[in-house]
Amino acid sequence: MNNFLNTFSVRTFARTFSISSLLFVVFSFLLFHQVTHAKDAAQPFVTYPNPIGDYLKRIQQGKQTHVFDPSLRFEEWQKKARRALIKLTGLKKMEMELAGFTPKVQLGESKKNEDSFTRSLCSIETEPGVFVPFYLLVPKDTEPAKPRPLLLCPHGHDKLGLHSYAGAFKDEKHKRKVLEKKGDIGAQAARRGFVVIAPATRGLADEVLVPDPKGRHGNRPCRAQLMHCLIAGRTPIAERVWDMQRLLDWAEKNPLIDRTRIAMTGNSGGGVLTAYTAAIDTRIRVAIPSCSFTSVMSAEGFIFHCDCCLIPKLRDWGDWKELGGLVAPRHLLIVHGVDDSLHHPPTVEKLAINIGKIFQAVDVPNHTDLKWGSSGHRFYPQKMWPFLSKGLK
C-alpha cells in the first residue's frame, strides 16, 4: 500500500509539474510576443532620411475618396467604392474589351491516387490566347446529388504554385519543401470534403509567365507583367481577378459544386489576389488571405506589397481597410505569421481593428478576425479550418 501511495504521489507530482511547465511555456510565449509587438510598435518599420521621409508622407496620403464613412448608408458606400475599385484596377476596361469573348474550359483526365480525392489538370482560356491551367480536386465519395463546397486557392510567388497547392509534387525535394510549411492547402481541403480549384496565378506560375527579355525589368517576370499591363491600361491584379472570376463562372455551373458555399484562400501574392477578388466579387462567401493583408504602406511610407500588386492611385481611393470593408457582411479571416519579416505586426493589428469596426457597423462583428501563426511567411491551416467551417454553415 505504501509503495502504491509513493508511486501515486510521484505520478501526481510529475503530472502536476508537467501541466505547470506547459502553462509556464504558454504564458512565456504569449508574454514574449506581447513584448515583441510592443517593441515593434515603438520602432519604425523602416527609416527614410529627410527630406525624402517628409516627401513620401506628403505625396502618399491620397484623397481617400472612398474611405469608409459610418454616417453613410453602408450598401451605398459599398456600391460606389466597389465600382470605383473595379475601374481603378483596369478590370472595367477588360470587361469592356472582352465582352464578346466566351471562355473555354478543357478538362483533363481524372487521375486516381491513394488519397481520398481525384486530381485532374485542366485549362481555361480566359481571354484570346491566354490559357490558365488549374487542378481540379474532387473527393472520391462525391455524388452529383450532393454538391460540395468549393475552395478556390490561387498561389503567390511560386513558379510551381498550382502544383504545390494541389499536392502534385514534381519530386521528393519539392514535396518536402511544400509539406514542411503545410503548403498543399488544396489537397488538405479536398481531404476535408471540398471540391478544389487550384489555378496558376498569371505572371507568377511557370505556365503563365510574362518573359523579361534582356532582364530590363530586373529579371522579374511579375514586374514585366506589371509594365506591360500599365501600358495597356490594366494591372496584374485586374488580370488575375479576371481569371478567378472566369473560373467562378464555370464552377457555378458544375453540379459537383454548391454555389452558395464558395471560399477562397492563398498565401502571399495569392492572399493579395484573394483579398481583391473577395472585395470585388460577392460570390466569395469566406475569404482567408494569408500573410498578405495589411495597409498599403507603413507609417513611414514603406510599401509592403510586391510591384505586381500595384494599383495606381489606390491611396486616392482608400486603403486595405476599405478593401476589407467590401467583404462585409461576408466572412474575412486575416492570418499572419508573427515572424514574417515582410510585414509589420502593429500595422496589421491596427488595420484589423479598423476593419472590425466596419463589420461592427453592419452588425456582424464575428464575421472577421485576425489570427497569428507561430512562425513566418506560410500557411497556418489550423487557424483557418474552424473559421472556414463556421463561415460556410
Residue pairs with C-beta under 8 A, 6 or more apart in sequence:
33 338
33 372
36 338
36 345
37 345
37 346
37 349
40 344
40 345
40 346
41 346
44 298
44 299
44 300
45 298
45 299
45 300
45 302
45 344
45 347
46 298
46 300
46 302
47 53
47 300
48 56
48 300
48 301
53 300
53 301
56 300
56 301
57 300
57 301
60 297
60 301
60 315
61 315
62 313
62 314
62 315
62 316
62 317
63 315
63 316
64 315
64 316
64 317
64 318
64 319
65 84
65 316
65 317
65 318
66 77
66 80
66 81
66 84
66 85
66 317
66 318
66 322
67 318
67 319
67 321
67 322
68 77
68 81
68 318
68 321
68 322
68 325
68 358
69 77
70 357
70 361
74 328
74 361
74 362
77 325
78 325
78 326
78 328
81 317
81 318
81 322
81 325
81 326
82 279
82 280
82 326
84 317
85 279
85 280
85 317
85 323
85 326
86 92
86 95
86 280
87 93
88 311
88 312
88 313
88 314
88 317
89 235
89 237
89 238
89 241
89 276
89 311
90 229
90 232
90 233
90 234
90 235
90 238
91 238
91 241
91 242
91 280
93 233
93 234
93 238
94 127
94 234
94 238
94 239
94 242
98 127
98 242
101 127
101 128
103 124
103 125
103 126
103 127
103 246
103 249
103 250
104 124
104 125
105 122
105 123
105 124
105 125
105 250
106 122
106 123
106 124
106 125
107 120
107 122
107 136
108 120
108 121
108 122
108 123
108 136
109 120
110 118
110 119
110 120
110 138
111 118
111 119
111 120
112 118
112 140
113 119
115 167
115 187
115 190
115 191
116 139
116 140
116 141
116 190
116 191
117 137
117 138
117 139
117 140
117 187
117 190
117 191
117 196
118 137
118 138
118 140
119 135
119 136
119 137
119 166
119 167
119 168
120 135
120 136
120 138
121 133
121 134
121 135
121 168
122 133
122 134
122 135
122 136
123 131
123 132
123 133
123 134
124 131
124 132
124 134
124 199
124 243
124 246
124 247
124 250
125 131
125 132
126 132
126 242
126 243
126 246
127 242
130 202
130 208
131 207
131 208
132 199
132 200
132 202
132 207
132 208
132 243
132 247
133 162
133 199
133 200
133 205
133 207
133 208
134 162
134 197
134 198
134 199
134 200
134 247
135 162
135 163
135 165
135 166
135 168
135 186
135 196
135 197
135 198
135 199
136 195
136 196
136 197
137 166
137 186
137 187
137 189
137 190
137 194
137 195
137 196
137 198
138 190
138 195
138 196
138 256
139 148
139 190
139 191
139 193
139 194
139 195
142 148
142 195
142 256
144 255
144 256
147 255
147 256
147 257
147 258
147 259
148 193
148 194
148 195
148 256
148 257
148 258
148 261
149 193
149 194
149 195
149 257
149 258
149 261
149 262
149 263
149 392
150 194
150 195
150 196
150 197
150 251
150 257
150 258
150 259
150 261
150 262
150 263
151 185
151 186
151 189
151 194
151 195
151 196
151 197
151 263
151 264
151 265
152 196
152 197
152 199
152 244
152 247
152 248
152 251
152 262
152 263
152 264
152 277
152 284
153 165
153 185
153 186
153 189
153 196
153 197
153 198
153 199
153 264
153 265
153 266
153 270
154 161
154 198
154 199
154 201
154 240
154 244
154 264
154 266
154 270
154 273
154 274
155 161
155 162
155 164
155 165
155 198
155 200
155 201
155 204
155 205
155 266
155 267
155 269
155 270
156 201
156 204
156 266
156 267
156 268
156 269
156 270
156 271
156 272
156 292
157 204
157 222
157 268
157 269
157 306
158 164
158 204
158 205
159 204
159 205
159 206
159 209
160 170
160 174
160 205
160 206
161 200
161 201
161 204
161 205
161 270
162 168
162 198
162 199
162 200
162 201
162 205
162 207
163 169
163 170
163 174
164 174
164 178
164 183
164 184
165 183
165 184
165 185
165 186
165 187
165 198
166 184
166 186
166 187
166 196
166 198
167 178
167 184
167 186
167 187
169 175
169 178
177 183
178 184
181 378
181 379
182 188
182 378
182 379
182 380
182 381
183 267
183 378
183 379
185 265
185 267
185 379
185 381
186 196
186 198
187 196
188 381
189 196
190 196
192 385
194 263
195 251
195 254
195 256
195 257
197 247
197 251
199 243
199 244
199 247
200 207
200 208
201 208
201 240
201 243
201 266
201 269
201 270
201 273
202 208
202 225
202 236
202 239
202 240
202 243
203 209
203 210
203 221
203 222
203 224
203 225
203 226
203 236
203 239
203 240
203 308
204 221
204 222
204 269
204 308
209 221
209 225
210 221
210 222
210 224
210 225
210 228
211 221
211 224
212 218
212 219
212 220
212 221
212 223
212 224
216 224
217 223
217 224
217 226
217 227
220 307
222 236
222 269
222 306
222 307
222 308
223 307
223 308
225 236
225 239
225 308
226 235
226 236
226 307
226 308
226 310
229 235
229 236
229 238
229 239
230 312
235 310
235 311
235 312
236 308
236 309
236 310
237 272
237 273
237 276
237 309
237 310
237 311
240 273
240 276
240 277
241 273
241 276
241 277
241 280
241 281
244 264
244 273
244 277
244 281
245 277
245 281
248 262
248 281
248 283
251 257
251 259
251 262
252 259
252 283
259 283
260 285
261 285
261 392
262 283
262 284
262 285
262 286
263 284
263 285
263 286
263 287
263 288
263 388
263 391
263 392
264 274
264 277
264 278
264 284
264 286
264 287
264 288
265 271
265 274
265 287
265 288
265 289
265 290
265 384
266 272
266 273
266 274
266 289
266 290
266 292
267 290
267 291
267 292
267 377
267 378
267 379
268 290
268 291
268 292
268 342
268 377
269 292
269 306
269 308
269 309
270 290
270 292
271 289
271 290
271 291
271 292
271 293
272 289
272 292
272 305
272 309
274 284
274 287
274 288
274 289
274 292
275 287
275 289
275 292
275 293
275 320
275 323
275 324
276 323
277 284
277 287
278 284
278 287
278 289
278 326
278 327
278 330
278 332
279 323
279 324
279 326
279 327
280 326
282 330
284 327
284 330
285 330
285 331
285 391
285 392
286 330
286 331
286 332
286 333
286 387
286 388
286 391
286 392
287 327
287 330
287 331
287 332
287 333
288 332
288 333
288 335
288 384
288 387
288 388
289 334
289 335
290 335
290 336
290 378
290 379
290 380
290 384
291 335
291 336
291 337
291 340
291 342
291 343
291 377
291 378
292 305
293 320
293 324
293 334
293 336
293 348
293 351
294 304
294 305
294 320
294 336
294 343
294 344
294 347
294 348
294 351
295 304
295 319
295 320
295 321
295 347
295 350
295 351
296 303
296 304
296 305
296 314
296 315
296 319
296 320
297 303
297 304
298 304
298 344
298 347
299 347
304 342
304 343
304 344
304 347
311 317
319 351
320 351
321 351
321 354
321 355
321 358
324 332
324 334
324 351
324 355
324 358
324 368
325 355
325 358
327 368
328 358
328 359
328 362
328 364
328 367
328 368
329 359
329 362
329 363
329 364
329 367
330 367
330 391
331 367
331 368
331 387
331 390
331 391
332 355
332 359
332 367
332 368
333 368
333 369
333 370
333 371
333 383
333 384
333 387
333 388
333 391
334 348
334 351
334 352
334 355
334 368
334 369
334 370
334 371
335 370
335 371
335 372
335 373
335 379
335 380
335 383
335 384
336 343
336 345
336 348
336 370
336 371
336 372
336 373
337 372
337 373
337 374
337 375
337 376
337 377
337 378
337 380
338 345
338 372
338 373
338 374
338 375
339 374
339 375
339 376
340 376
340 377
341 376
341 377
342 377
345 372
348 370
349 370
352 368
352 369
352 370
355 368
356 365
356 368
359 365
359 367
359 368
367 391
369 387
371 380
371 383
371 384
371 387
372 383
373 380
373 383
374 380
